Amino acid sequence: MKSSKINNLNGIKKIHFVGIGGSGMFPLAQILKQSGFEVTGSDVYESDTLEKVKKLGIKVNLSQEKENVSDQDLVVFSAAIKETNPEICAAKEKNIPIIERSVMLGIIFNKYKNSVGIAGTHGKTTTTSMITTVLLDAGKSPTAVIGGMLPKLGSNAAAGNSDIIVAEACEYVDSFLCLNPRISVITNVDADHLDYFKTFENVKKSFNKFANQTSDLVVLNGDDRGALDSTKNIKAKKVTFGLNDNCDYCAKNIKFNEKQFPTFDIYKNGKKIAEISLSVPGNHNIYDSLAAFIVCEYLGVLPEDIASSLKNFSGAHRRFEILANTGGITVIDDFAHHPAELKTTLLAASKMGFKKVWAIFQPHTYSRTAMFLDDFAKALSIPEKAIISEILPVRETNTYGVHSEDLVKKIPGAVYIPTFEEITDYVIKNASSGDLIITMGGGNIYKCADEITKKLKEKNN
């Protein structure tokens, strides 16, 4: 579905969101509402996010009908909305402009002098959350659009009063090409979303376009081949970060405590400028914090203030989020849904001293499962026990002929248990004190984590 040609919000007062309860829609609705626009919306089911929408004083219809669109000046839709949606049809009949959410994000983005777009196959949400946290702690009052809830905000959005906006820039269907940042971050570039991009080369070409739409500064992972390949021949200044001495900002003298929380020194062009201690585990968070450090320093935050804020950062929602420790069993939920993310997260978990690590994985889309079957199998062979649920189709039909059982066959000792209810019963029966249970996936596997947590607490009370 094509968006109308809208470049700004001049003359627009009333805006309607179709699917306002979506995690990508809510931040935009919140920012626009708090900026003085009259916002309405609709969705087809209740959710925690929808409750937050209502608390903002936004009128929400829990159905999608033609009558919901009447005198609005603009209608915003998400990628999940079909052209046959009655509200979209009503907008077309009334000649009300319709735009996709990424276009709206681009319009909002352009209103800010200091715009920061965080792109990358992995680590976008954590990096965006770190940058937002540091800027908030420094009194910079940023506007923020985050892919997951930031506990500090109790939301995945902030409507600040400064000239700074920080937002995730998602590459899927080239959404991030609606943004023209002053500063961009490229955490890494990996083969993903191949249902759309088809080849890794096309992924890199898309990231190159994004980097070329950045006016001032591109902050990129100097240890990542994909990021380096994607930023050749760009106009903006490049600054690299990583563990390699060739990077402009380099993490050295890295140490991990028993929780796998790292401490390290940051060297800028060979000179030590900061000491960092993180309260989130794993090597990947070193990279994310380096990117955050560079952006925040560029925006005028002192190194010692960045270090202090990063030390207090405890993570974003569904990013190695500890849900419970009951009866000696720890339950963690994580958004990892690409083999590289699973590998990174499970390697960190395996070093944390648990008796046994249980990985409960919900495959996310048939295309990703089929294309990366062997890579998923390698990553899920790291823990002592792997449980695979039914594949979450999202927007696809199974033209690939792939099934969860195909993945299970490649993982020693793995089991296929299709439903969350069955998985919960199996885990409650077989897990014991000293174990770590980690649910993983980009879909609704968090519901399984919540149910396991609930049943464990009932068992141990």
WOKATA-V144942 format. One record per residue. N is the residue number from 1. SS is DSSP state (H for helix, E for strand, C for the rest). PHI is phi in radians with two decimals (* if undefined). NEAR is the number of other C-alpha atoms within 8 Angstrom. Layout:
((N	SS	PHI	NEAR) (N	SS	PHI	NEAR))
//
This chain:
((1	C	*	4) (2	C	-1.49	5) (3	C	-1.47	9) (4	C	-1.20	7) (5	C	-1.45	4) (6	C	-2.16	7) (7	C	-1.88	5) (8	C	-2.68	5) (9	C	-1.88	7) (10	C	-1.06	4) (11	C	1.40	4) (12	C	-1.72	8) (13	C	-2.11	8) (14	E	-1.94	12) (15	E	-2.22	14) (16	E	-1.98	12) (17	E	-1.88	14) (18	E	-1.58	14) (19	C	1.55	13) (20	C	-1.17	13) (21	C	-1.42	12) (22	C	-1.21	9) (23	H	-1.09	10) (24	H	-1.51	9) (25	H	-1.48	13) (26	H	-0.94	13) (27	H	-1.02	14) (28	H	-1.19	12) (29	H	-1.09	12) (30	H	-1.10	13) (31	H	-1.09	12) (32	H	-1.20	10) (33	H	-1.05	12) (34	H	-1.33	8) (35	C	-1.63	7) (36	C	1.81	6) (37	C	-1.40	10) (38	E	-1.55	8) (39	E	-1.97	13) (40	E	-2.22	11) (41	E	-2.88	13) (42	E	-2.51	15) (43	C	-2.74	14) (44	C	-1.87	8) (45	C	-2.67	6) (46	C	-1.25	8) (47	C	-2.79	7) (48	H	-1.07	6) (49	H	-1.13	10) (50	H	-1.11	10) (51	H	-1.09	9) (52	H	-1.15	8) (53	H	-1.05	15) (54	H	-1.11	10) (55	H	-1.16	7) (56	C	-1.38	8) (57	C	1.50	6) (58	C	-1.56	11) (59	E	-1.25	8) (60	E	-2.19	10) (61	E	-1.76	9) (62	C	-1.56	9) (63	C	-2.97	8) (64	C	-2.04	13) (65	C	-2.31	8) (66	H	-0.98	9) (67	H	-1.14	7) (68	H	-1.25	9) (69	C	-1.96	11) (70	C	-2.33	8) (71	C	-1.99	5) (72	C	-1.20	11) (73	C	-1.60	10) (74	E	-2.75	12) (75	E	-2.11	15) (76	E	-1.94	13) (77	E	-2.21	12) (78	C	-1.71	12) (79	C	-1.09	7) (80	C	-1.37	5) (81	C	-1.45	9) (82	C	-1.57	7) (83	C	-1.13	7) (84	C	-1.49	6) (85	C	-0.95	9) (86	H	-1.03	9) (87	H	-1.28	13) (88	H	-1.15	11) (89	H	-1.06	11) (90	H	-1.11	12) (91	H	-1.10	14) (92	H	-1.14	10) (93	H	-1.08	7) (94	C	-1.63	7) (95	C	1.01	6) (96	C	-1.53	11) (97	E	-1.02	12) (98	E	-2.15	13) (99	E	-2.39	14) (100	E	-1.32	12) (101	H	-1.04	12) (102	H	-1.16	9) (103	H	-1.19	11) (104	H	-1.09	11) (105	H	-1.04	11) (106	H	-1.09	11) (107	H	-1.14	11) (108	H	-1.11	8) (109	H	-0.96	12) (110	C	-1.19	10) (111	C	-1.40	6) (112	C	-1.88	10) (113	C	-1.16	8) (114	E	-1.83	10) (115	E	-1.79	13) (116	E	-2.16	13) (117	E	-1.91	13) (118	E	-1.81	15) (119	E	-2.02	14) (120	C	2.50	14) (121	C	-1.19	12) (122	C	-2.28	8) (123	C	1.57	10) (124	H	-1.07	14) (125	H	-1.15	11) (126	H	-1.13	12) (127	H	-1.12	13) (128	H	-1.08	14) (129	H	-1.15	12) (130	H	-1.09	13) (131	H	-1.07	13) (132	H	-1.06	11) (133	H	-1.07	12) (134	H	-1.09	13) (135	H	-1.14	13) (136	H	-1.12	10) (137	H	-1.11	8) (138	C	-1.50	8) (139	C	1.31	6) (140	C	-1.46	9) (141	C	0.83	10) (142	C	-1.35	16) (143	E	-1.55	14) (144	E	-2.44	14) (145	E	-2.24	13) (146	E	-2.06	14) (147	E	-1.33	10) (148	E	-2.49	11) (149	E	-1.19	12) (150	E	-1.77	13) (151	C	-0.90	8) (152	C	-1.04	6) (153	C	-1.70	9) (154	C	1.18	7) (155	E	-2.85	10) (156	E	-1.90	14) (157	E	-2.63	15) (158	E	-2.48	13) (159	C	-1.88	11) (160	C	-1.48	9) (161	C	-2.10	7) (162	C	-1.85	8) (163	C	-1.66	8) (164	E	-1.89	14) (165	E	-2.22	13) (166	E	-2.14	15) (167	E	-2.57	11) (168	E	-1.17	13) (169	C	-2.08	12) (170	C	-1.51	9) (171	C	-1.42	13) (172	H	-1.02	8) (173	H	0.85	6) (174	H	1.08	8) (175	H	-0.99	11) (176	H	-1.21	12) (177	H	-1.34	10) (178	H	-1.44	9) (179	C	-1.84	13) (180	C	-2.24	12) (181	C	-1.27	13) (182	C	-1.34	12) (183	E	-2.17	15) (184	E	-2.24	14) (185	E	-2.08	13) (186	E	-2.12	13) (187	C	-1.21	17) (188	C	-3.13	12) (189	C	-2.34	16) (190	C	-2.22	8) (191	C	-1.28	9) (192	C	-2.73	10) (193	C	0.95	9) (194	H	-1.27	11) (195	H	-1.12	7) (196	H	-1.74	7) (197	H	-1.37	11) (198	C	1.28	8) (199	C	-2.32	8) (200	H	-1.11	11) (201	H	-1.06	6) (202	H	-1.19	9) (203	H	-1.05	13) (204	H	-1.12	13) (205	H	-1.08	9) (206	H	-1.17	10) (207	H	-1.12	12) (208	H	-1.13	12) (209	H	-1.08	9) (210	H	-1.07	12) (211	H	-1.09	13) (212	H	-1.32	10) (213	C	-1.58	10) (214	C	-1.56	14) (215	C	-1.48	11) (216	C	-1.93	8) (217	E	-2.48	12) (218	E	-1.94	14) (219	E	-1.75	15) (220	E	-2.33	15) (221	E	-1.28	15) (222	C	-1.32	13) (223	C	-1.68	9) (224	C	-1.86	9) (225	H	-1.04	8) (226	H	-1.08	10) (227	H	-1.17	15) (228	H	-1.16	11) (229	H	-1.10	8) (230	H	-1.39	12) (231	C	-2.06	10) (232	C	-1.28	7) (233	C	0.99	4) (234	C	-1.83	8) (235	C	-1.41	6) (236	C	-1.26	11) (237	E	-1.16	7) (238	E	-1.90	8) (239	E	-2.25	11) (240	E	-1.80	11) (241	E	-2.34	16) (242	E	2.86	13) (243	C	-1.81	9) (244	C	-1.55	9) (245	C	-1.04	7) (246	C	-1.32	6) (247	C	-1.33	14) (248	C	-1.10	12) (249	E	-2.03	14) (250	E	-2.20	15) (251	E	-1.55	14) (252	E	-2.26	9) (253	E	0.97	7) (254	E	-1.35	9) (255	E	-2.35	7) (256	E	-2.08	9) (257	C	-1.53	7) (258	C	-1.13	7) (259	C	-1.56	7) (260	C	1.19	12) (261	E	-1.42	13) (262	E	-1.56	16) (263	E	-2.16	12) (264	E	-2.86	12) (265	E	-1.81	13) (266	E	-1.78	14) (267	E	-1.90	14) (268	E	-1.91	10) (269	C	0.88	7) (270	C	1.53	7) (271	E	-2.01	6) (272	E	-1.18	8) (273	E	-2.17	9) (274	E	-2.85	10) (275	E	-2.01	9) (276	E	-2.10	11) (277	E	-2.18	11) (278	E	-1.80	12) (279	E	-1.99	12) (280	E	-2.29	11) (281	E	-1.54	11) (282	C	1.74	12) (283	C	-1.11	9) (284	H	-1.10	8) (285	H	-1.27	10) (286	H	-1.12	10) (287	H	-1.08	12) (288	H	-1.08	13) (289	H	-1.23	11) (290	H	-1.11	14) (291	H	-1.07	15) (292	H	-1.09	12) (293	H	-1.03	11) (294	H	-1.08	10) (295	H	-1.08	11) (296	H	-1.19	13) (297	H	-1.12	11) (298	H	-1.09	7) (299	C	-1.59	6) (300	C	1.69	6) (301	C	-1.53	11) (302	C	-1.21	7) (303	H	-0.92	10) (304	H	-1.18	7) (305	H	-1.30	10) (306	H	-1.11	13) (307	H	-1.05	12) (308	H	-1.11	8) (309	H	-1.18	11) (310	H	-1.12	15) (311	H	-1.11	10) (312	H	-1.54	8) (313	C	-1.29	11) (314	C	-1.95	6) (315	C	1.91	12) (316	C	-1.87	13) (317	C	-1.00	9) (318	C	1.17	10) (319	C	-2.05	11) (320	C	0.86	10) (321	E	-1.50	11) (322	E	-1.36	8) (323	E	-1.67	10) (324	E	-2.89	9) (325	E	-2.44	8) (326	E	-2.37	9) (327	C	1.09	8) (328	C	1.42	9) (329	E	-1.84	14) (330	E	-1.76	13) (331	E	-2.03	15) (332	E	-2.22	14) (333	E	-2.07	15) (334	E	-2.50	12) (335	C	-1.41	11) (336	C	-0.89	12) (337	C	-2.46	11) (338	C	-2.02	9) (339	H	-0.91	11) (340	H	-1.11	7) (341	H	-1.21	10) (342	H	-1.06	14) (343	H	-1.05	12) (344	H	-1.05	11) (345	H	-1.17	11) (346	H	-1.29	12) (347	H	-1.13	9) (348	H	-1.10	12) (349	H	-1.11	8) (350	H	-1.20	11) (351	C	-1.72	8) (352	C	-1.62	9) (353	C	1.50	6) (354	C	-1.35	10) (355	C	-1.12	7) (356	E	-2.59	10) (357	E	-1.82	14) (358	E	-1.80	13) (359	E	-1.85	13) (360	E	-1.91	12) (361	E	-2.03	12) (362	C	-1.83	14) (363	C	-1.01	14) (364	E	-2.04	14) (365	C	1.39	12) (366	H	-1.16	15) (367	H	-1.09	10) (368	H	-1.13	14) (369	H	-1.08	12) (370	H	-1.17	9) (371	H	-1.24	6) (372	C	-2.08	9) (373	H	-0.95	10) (374	H	-1.18	8) (375	H	-1.18	8) (376	H	-1.08	13) (377	H	-1.07	12) (378	H	-1.11	10) (379	H	-1.13	12) (380	C	-1.43	13) (381	C	-1.53	10) (382	C	-1.20	10) (383	C	-1.29	12) (384	C	-1.21	8) (385	E	-2.43	10) (386	E	-2.15	15) (387	E	-2.07	13) (388	E	-1.99	15) (389	C	-1.58	15) (390	C	-1.11	12) (391	C	-1.20	11) (392	E	-1.53	10) (393	C	-1.22	10) (394	C	1.00	6) (395	C	-1.84	6) (396	C	-2.01	8) (397	C	-1.89	6) (398	C	-1.45	8) (399	C	-1.33	4) (400	C	-1.53	7) (401	C	1.11	5) (402	C	-1.82	9) (403	C	-2.40	8) (404	H	-0.98	12) (405	H	-1.07	7) (406	H	-1.12	8) (407	H	-1.29	12) (408	H	-1.02	13) (409	C	-1.07	8) (410	C	-1.65	8) (411	C	-2.03	12) (412	C	-0.99	7) (413	C	1.33	6) (414	C	-1.32	11) (415	E	-2.27	8) (416	E	-1.76	11) (417	C	-2.28	11) (418	C	-1.16	9) (419	C	-1.86	8) (420	H	-1.12	11) (421	H	-1.10	8) (422	H	-1.17	9) (423	H	-1.08	13) (424	H	-1.02	12) (425	H	-1.06	8) (426	H	-1.14	8) (427	H	-1.18	9) (428	H	-1.05	10) (429	H	-1.30	6) (430	H	-1.94	6) (431	C	-1.31	8) (432	C	-2.43	7) (433	C	-0.95	7) (434	C	1.71	10) (435	E	-1.58	14) (436	E	-2.00	13) (437	E	-1.91	12) (438	E	-2.19	13) (439	E	-1.57	15) (440	E	-2.46	16) (441	C	2.65	14) (442	C	-1.61	10) (443	C	-1.76	9) (444	C	-1.90	7) (445	C	-1.08	13) (446	H	-1.02	11) (447	H	-1.14	8) (448	H	-1.18	13) (449	H	-1.07	13) (450	H	-1.11	9) (451	H	-1.22	10) (452	H	-1.08	12) (453	H	-1.03	11) (454	H	-1.07	8) (455	H	-1.20	10) (456	H	-1.13	11) (457	H	-1.15	10) (458	H	-1.13	7) (459	H	-1.17	6) (460	H	-1.74	7) (461	C	-1.75	4))
//
